[in-house]
Amino acid sequence: MSTAPLAAGDVASNKTSAPYQIVDIGANLTSGKFGRELDQVVERALESGVFKIIVTGSSIENSKDALRLSRLYPGQLYSTAGVHPHDAKEWTDSCEQSIVELAQNPECVAIGECGLDFNRDFSPRDVQIEVFEKQVAIACRLKKPLFVHEREASEALLSVLLKYQTQLPPTVIHCFTGTKAEAKRYIDLGFYIGLTGFLWKDKAPDGVRAILEERLIPLDRLLVETDSPYMFPNVKASKVPKTIKEALTEKSLNFLNRYCSFQRNEPCALPTIVEMIAAYMKTVPQVVAMSTTQNALKVFGLM
């Protein structure tokens, strides 16, 4: 069962009773975990208030699949094109042209997911850096937003980005899991910070929770995402403070508990993430929803 897509930028056209209108800037909907249920997944997202979703491309073939999905749900799904650092070792001479060709399509709104991952090191670090820099150059040349993955590689990542500082398009640090110092550096450089359900398990003294409590990320630099089918927000866990649990609404928890799990997170979990962020920031979720939606529409040109 498919949902009629929204016109681009037409937030008010959503006739559901969802309390928020939000944009999921990163969902891996090409994953086999969604399979034939994608129509229902997209419909649930819309019912929950997630009226636009950017489908992440992480390899050339995956980016092509993301573009195909965006065409099935025009005005509701968009795509990115890039090679993830895990797959950097698979880069060939033809990859650059493939990314450029994919990025010419209006449905493709960013270059990435690209970056550096020195946590898992699935590709050699020197290869990751080389492939990342090639994609940064593409984004600068095409003036497309940059969708960046970074794990335990902040200094190396910045050493690449600073080479292009005067040319960089809007840059998003996707699924941020770093420290206060790293967040501040990214913010000072004008980057945007994407937050996911990782928030539920972070207890580092200078991690994401502390960053939100101290309001180190300005609302005009904040974006939200599920990283589906990953990053399930396990709000029942003892790690989540009682005050945060009490701030979650019945409607958002209904979508989370009925349809999402560690095995398969979905975009309909995003309202819960917004409510968690708002609770840590000691503001109302409507403010976080409105700010992050405006940011996403602006950064990715979704209006």
Wavefront OBJ file of the C-alpha trace (Angstrom):
o trace
v 0.000 0.000 0.000
v 1.633 3.238 -1.124
v 1.221 6.724 0.272
v 0.617 9.656 -2.046
v 3.809 11.732 -1.835
v 3.856 15.279 -0.553
v 4.648 18.135 -2.862
v 8.181 19.417 -2.265
v 8.228 21.705 0.748
v 4.519 21.297 1.372
v 4.563 20.481 5.057
v 0.963 21.509 5.569
v -0.342 18.952 3.069
v 0.240 16.081 5.501
v -3.267 15.239 6.694
v -2.175 12.872 9.449
v -2.531 13.759 13.113
v 1.232 13.651 13.605
v 2.333 16.278 16.134
v 5.564 17.064 14.262
v 6.649 17.443 10.655
v 10.235 16.222 10.431
v 12.890 15.181 7.925
v 14.985 12.022 8.315
v 18.269 13.087 6.705
v 19.778 9.581 6.721
v 18.012 6.244 6.259
v 19.472 3.152 4.597
v 16.228 2.115 2.922
v 18.073 0.112 0.265
v 18.886 -2.448 2.966
v 17.558 -5.932 2.382
v 15.983 -5.739 5.840
v 13.166 -3.673 4.330
v 12.592 -5.871 1.301
v 8.988 -5.965 0.101
v 7.741 -3.995 3.087
v 9.160 -0.683 1.884
v 5.719 0.725 1.008
v 4.524 0.111 4.563
v 7.751 1.527 6.029
v 7.404 4.743 4.037
v 3.699 4.995 4.870
v 4.387 4.544 8.601
v 7.028 7.233 8.415
v 4.519 9.668 6.944
v 1.903 8.755 9.544
v 4.423 9.382 12.327
v 5.257 12.834 10.949
v 8.389 12.034 8.915
v 7.334 13.638 5.639
v 10.694 13.527 3.845
v 13.498 10.951 3.954
v 16.962 11.074 2.415
v 18.037 7.578 1.375
v 21.749 7.107 1.965
v 24.043 5.898 -0.796
v 27.170 4.141 0.473
v 28.567 2.488 -2.673
v 28.066 3.038 -6.386
v 25.461 0.285 -6.739
v 23.808 1.269 -3.486
v 23.672 4.907 -4.632
v 21.977 3.812 -7.849
v 19.431 1.874 -5.793
v 18.854 4.919 -3.573
v 18.164 7.040 -6.643
v 15.689 4.458 -7.950
v 13.834 4.507 -4.638
v 13.650 8.289 -4.653
v 11.931 8.120 -8.024
v 9.322 5.719 -6.683
v 8.327 8.259 -4.017
v 8.856 11.677 -5.643
v 8.834 14.595 -3.235
v 9.005 12.241 -0.268
v 12.247 10.299 -0.779
v 15.564 11.749 -1.939
v 18.999 10.162 -2.314
v 22.726 10.683 -1.869
v 25.623 9.352 -3.938
v 28.964 8.299 -2.540
v 31.321 5.607 -1.289
v 31.444 4.828 2.441
v 34.893 4.528 4.063
v 34.209 0.834 4.701
v 34.044 0.408 0.908
v 36.904 2.757 0.036
v 39.077 -0.218 -0.874
v 36.636 -0.964 -3.726
v 37.173 2.453 -5.368
v 38.075 2.320 -9.050
v 38.779 4.981 -11.669
v 35.143 4.816 -12.823
v 33.685 5.646 -9.406
v 34.240 9.387 -9.693
v 32.336 9.641 -12.965
v 29.547 7.442 -11.600
v 29.085 9.732 -8.590
v 29.100 12.829 -10.810
v 26.471 11.280 -13.110
v 24.255 10.267 -10.185
v 24.582 13.701 -8.616
v 23.239 15.368 -11.775
v 19.790 13.996 -10.978
v 17.547 16.389 -9.036
v 16.558 13.624 -6.613
v 20.190 13.284 -5.517
v 20.722 15.975 -2.895
v 24.191 15.260 -1.456
v 27.577 13.625 -2.005
v 28.166 10.793 0.458
v 28.015 8.900 2.649
v 31.756 9.430 2.580
v 34.407 10.039 5.210
v 36.786 8.221 7.525
v 36.265 5.330 9.936
v 39.333 4.580 12.052
v 37.255 2.513 14.475
v 36.641 -0.502 12.282
v 39.267 0.121 9.594
v 37.505 -2.041 7.007
v 39.595 -0.200 4.410
v 43.233 0.867 4.885
v 43.456 4.361 6.371
v 45.506 5.833 3.551
v 42.953 4.545 1.048
v 40.075 5.965 3.110
v 41.728 9.393 3.133
v 42.431 9.341 -0.601
v 38.874 8.278 -1.495
v 37.335 10.771 0.925
v 39.313 13.632 -0.562
v 38.205 12.690 -4.070
v 34.572 12.922 -2.957
v 35.110 16.219 -1.129
v 36.500 17.606 -4.374
v 33.432 16.359 -6.262
v 31.093 18.026 -3.766
v 33.002 21.303 -4.049
v 32.972 21.174 -7.832
v 29.259 20.357 -8.068
v 28.316 22.540 -5.089
v 26.369 19.638 -3.580
v 26.096 19.217 0.204
v 28.594 16.813 1.750
v 27.245 13.942 3.883
v 30.132 12.841 6.102
v 30.827 9.728 8.187
v 33.447 10.032 10.939
v 34.446 7.519 13.613
v 37.540 8.124 15.752
v 39.065 10.079 12.876
v 38.228 13.711 13.578
v 41.739 15.115 13.150
v 42.398 13.269 9.900
v 38.955 14.231 8.616
v 39.536 17.906 9.358
v 42.952 17.819 7.716
v 41.175 16.936 4.459
v 38.232 19.304 4.846
v 40.399 22.284 5.765
v 42.208 21.996 2.434
v 38.897 22.903 0.817
v 37.620 25.271 3.503
v 36.924 28.177 1.179
v 35.104 25.950 -1.330
v 33.129 23.611 0.925
v 29.385 23.286 0.311
v 27.079 22.773 3.322
v 28.705 19.930 5.274
v 26.839 17.500 7.529
v 28.578 15.342 10.124
v 26.214 12.396 9.929
v 25.347 10.286 12.992
v 27.617 12.269 15.290
v 28.949 10.237 18.249
v 31.940 12.348 19.255
v 33.053 14.655 22.050
v 32.321 18.231 23.096
v 35.615 19.411 21.633
v 34.904 17.706 18.303
v 31.364 19.088 18.149
v 32.618 22.598 18.898
v 35.246 22.374 16.165
v 32.692 21.230 13.615
v 30.240 23.952 14.636
v 32.956 26.629 14.515
v 33.688 25.586 10.934
v 30.039 26.028 10.001
v 29.165 22.329 9.746
v 25.827 20.746 10.663
v 25.485 17.933 13.203
v 23.199 14.948 12.589
v 21.960 13.063 15.665
v 20.445 9.570 15.826
v 19.110 7.093 18.368
v 22.713 6.578 19.528
v 21.707 9.068 22.191
v 20.045 6.354 24.300
v 23.310 4.562 25.106
v 25.758 7.456 25.301
v 26.940 8.093 28.869
v 30.331 9.640 28.143
v 30.957 12.691 30.350
v 31.707 14.784 27.272
v 29.531 12.891 24.802
v 26.304 13.641 22.959
v 24.067 13.818 26.030
v 26.355 16.342 27.703
v 26.582 18.304 24.459
v 22.801 18.607 24.357
v 22.449 19.401 28.046
v 24.920 22.241 27.640
v 23.279 23.268 24.363
v 26.588 23.291 22.517
v 24.851 22.592 19.201
v 22.840 25.647 18.125
v 19.368 24.763 16.871
v 20.232 26.217 13.471
v 23.020 23.613 13.065
v 21.076 20.561 14.219
v 19.692 17.781 12.007
v 17.976 14.504 12.908
v 18.139 11.047 11.381
v 17.425 7.407 12.158
v 20.235 5.730 10.176
v 17.663 2.960 9.675
v 17.829 -0.009 9.930
v 20.585 0.749 12.457
v 20.802 2.937 15.594
v 17.583 1.753 17.244
v 16.808 4.024 20.233
v 16.290 1.594 23.106
v 14.434 3.998 25.370
v 13.417 1.226 27.799
v 17.030 0.733 28.863
v 18.152 1.628 32.371
v 20.770 3.933 30.820
v 17.986 6.338 29.832
v 17.169 8.659 32.765
v 13.634 8.589 34.135
v 13.111 12.246 33.290
v 13.874 11.540 29.637
v 11.543 8.533 29.531
v 8.752 10.622 31.022
v 9.173 13.196 28.257
v 8.372 10.677 25.505
v 4.824 10.770 24.159
v 2.508 7.820 23.791
v 2.148 8.431 20.059
v 5.864 8.352 19.311
v 6.398 5.319 21.547
v 3.573 3.515 19.790
v 5.407 3.714 16.459
v 8.743 2.853 18.064
v 7.532 -0.144 20.053
v 5.266 -1.616 17.369
v 7.524 -1.325 14.349
v 11.148 -0.813 15.382
v 13.765 -3.060 16.978
v 17.504 -3.701 17.149
v 17.025 -5.978 14.136
v 15.341 -3.252 12.072
v 14.988 0.377 13.016
v 12.638 2.486 10.863
v 12.178 6.181 10.017
v 9.013 6.195 12.161
v 11.365 6.131 15.194
v 12.395 9.713 14.432
v 9.721 11.427 16.593
v 11.093 9.571 19.625
v 14.599 10.787 18.809
v 13.330 14.364 18.487
v 11.624 14.083 21.878
v 14.778 12.714 23.491
v 16.871 15.536 22.074
v 14.350 18.102 23.281
v 14.280 16.583 26.768
v 18.062 16.748 27.101
v 18.042 20.320 25.798
v 15.192 21.203 28.185
v 13.000 22.549 25.427
v 9.800 21.366 23.759
v 9.992 18.844 20.910
v 8.064 21.152 18.590
v 11.032 23.548 18.656
v 13.505 20.799 17.773
v 11.180 19.450 15.065
v 10.646 22.845 13.452
v 14.308 23.867 13.604
v 15.682 20.607 12.225
v 13.085 20.526 9.450
v 13.920 24.076 8.381
v 17.627 23.194 8.451
v 17.134 20.058 6.346
v 15.008 21.832 3.764
v 17.633 24.579 3.475
v 20.787 22.427 3.488
v 19.564 19.853 0.973
v 17.422 22.191 -1.130
v 14.233 20.229 -0.484
v 11.883 23.236 -0.601
l 1 2 3 4 5 6 7 8 9 10 11 12 13 14 15 16 17 18 19 20 21 22 23 24 25 26 27 28 29 30 31 32 33 34 35 36 37 38 39 40 41 42 43 44 45 46 47 48 49 50 51 52 53 54 55 56 57 58 59 60 61 62 63 64 65 66 67 68 69 70 71 72 73 74 75 76 77 78 79 80 81 82 83 84 85 86 87 88 89 90 91 92 93 94 95 96 97 98 99 100 101 102 103 104 105 106 107 108 109 110 111 112 113 114 115 116 117 118 119 120 121 122 123 124 125 126 127 128 129 130 131 132 133 134 135 136 137 138 139 140 141 142 143 144 145 146 147 148 149 150 151 152 153 154 155 156 157 158 159 160 161 162 163 164 165 166 167 168 169 170 171 172 173 174 175 176 177 178 179 180 181 182 183 184 185 186 187 188 189 190 191 192 193 194 195 196 197 198 199 200 201 202 203 204 205 206 207 208 209 210 211 212 213 214 215 216 217 218 219 220 221 222 223 224 225 226 227 228 229 230 231 232 233 234 235 236 237 238 239 240 241 242 243 244 245 246 247 248 249 250 251 252 253 254 255 256 257 258 259 260 261 262 263 264 265 266 267 268 269 270 271 272 273 274 275 276 277 278 279 280 281 282 283 284 285 286 287 288 289 290 291 292 293 294 295 296 297 298 299 300 301 302 303
